[in-house]
């Protein structure tokens, strides 16, 4: 694969950081606008809306409870934005490599395909199969029809073969659980 194809696939798999950047910019802009308005009102000799710039500096510099709370709130906001910007973002998607380009497959699509294959292998209705795909595992639950046993090993083999044929990255482990109670068919 080319470097461009790898980069585009990686970009599609990762969560966008633009929300964190937008939140930080909006909060910083609002704070700067408020301080600017208070400074202009102070310069014109008008009373402050909330607090004059001198009062704000005195409160922050004095080490009072209000100053400590304001500093702590700013620090917590900064840490949350830093965590959002640096934490690994992952969407529920996987790469399936093709000869020409990487294909990004949503985990819901993979779950639907596994459910359809499991229903066919277990000889049950598609509504009797539920599949959850997480980062490392594909959990398939089959509810059998009353009186008709389901071969869990055969369903698991078929699902594992389907995952292997697709070749998604990362590859989830397949686990099949057959419900103890059945439904009337």
N, C-alpha and C positions, 0 to 999 in steps of 0.2 A: 504494500500500500504506500501511497505517497504521503509525504509529511502533511500536505494540505488536507487530505482525506482523514488522516488521523486527528488533526487539530479540529476539523469540523465535527467529527464524531464525538470528540471529547467535549466540545462546546455544547453540543446537544444533550449530553448526559449530565452536565453540571448545572446547578441552580444559579440563576443570575444574581449578581451582587448589586444590581441597580437599585433595588428597594432600600437596601441599607444606605447606599450613597444618597438617595433622595431624602430619606428620613433625616440623616445627619445634616444635609444642606438646608432643609426646611427649618429644622430646629435652630441651627446656627443663624440663619437669615432672620428668623423671628426674634431671636435674642438680640442680634445686632440692630435690627430696626427699633426694637423697644428701647435699647440703650441710647440710640441716636435721637429718638423722640424726646426721651428724658433729658438728654444733654442740651438739645435745642431749647426746650422749655426752661431749663435751668439758666441758660445763657440769656434768654429773654426776660428772666426774672419772674416767670410764671410758676405757679405751684406745680409740683410733680404729680403725675397720675398715680404712680405707685410709690416710687422712691427716687430722690434726686441722686445724681452720680456721686456726690460727696457722701451721702448716706449709705449708698451701696458699698463704696470703698471702705468706709468706717466699719460697717457690719462685717465685711469679709476679713478685714485686717485685725479686728478686735478679738476674734476667736470666740465670739458669742455662739450661743446655740443656733441662732438663725444663720450665721455665717457658716458654721459647721454643717448644718443641714443642706445649705445651698451647695457647698463644696462636695458633700457626699452624693447629692443628687446628680451633679455634673459628672462626678467620677463613675457612678453607676451607669449613667447614660453612655459615657465614653467606652466603658468596658463592654456593655451590651453591643454597641456598634462595632467595636473591635472584634468581639466574638463572632458576630454575624458576617463580618468581612473575611475573617480568617478560617472559620470552621469549614470542613469539607462539605460542600453542598452536593446532594445527590438527588436526582429525580428517580422515579420508578421506571427506569428505562435500561435497556441493554443493547450492546452492539452485536449485530450479526454481520460478519464480514462476507462480502461478495467479491467476485473477480474485479468488478469495476469500481465499486464504492462501498463504504460502510453503510449499513442500514440500521437505523435506530428503531428498536421495537419496544413498545410500552409493555410494562409487566402485566397490565390488564389483557392485552392481546395474547400474550404468552399463556396466561391463566385460562383464557377462553379456549385456546387450541388444546391445552392439556385436558380441560374438562370434556371437550368433544371427543378426544381420543379415549379418555377413561370411560365415558358413557358407552362408546361403541364396544370397547373391550369387555366391560362388565355386563353388557346387554341390559342396560337400564336406560331410562329416559334421561335426557340431558338435565332436566330439572332436579334429578336425584344426585347430581354431582356438583360439588363446590370446590373451588381451587383458590388458594391464596398464595401469591408469589411474593416473597420477601427477598432481601439482598442475597441470602445464602440458601434459601430453601423454597421449594414448591410443595405445599401441603395440599394433598387431594383427599377429599372426604367423599366416600361413596355410600349412599343409603340404598341397600338392596331392596328388591321387590320381595314381599313376603313369600317364603317357600323356595326362593331361588338363591342359592349361595353365590357369593362373589369371590373369585380367586384374586386376592389382594396382590400376590406375587406377580401374576400375569399383568395386572393393571400397572403395577410399579415398573415392570420391565418395559411395557409398551410406552409408558410416559418417559422413562429414562432414554429409550431409543429415540423418541420424538425430540427430546431436548438435545441429545447428541447430534441428531440430524440437522437441527437448526444451528447449533454451535454458538449460542449467545455468550457474550463475555460481560460479566462473570457468569459461570455456569452454576445454576442452582441445583442442590441435591433434591431428589424427588422422594417424598414420603407419602405413602398411601395409608389411609385409615378407613376401615369399613365399619360403619355404624352397627351397633348391636341390634337395634330394632329396625324392622323393615317397614315399607309402606305398601299399601294395597295397590296393585297395578290394574 
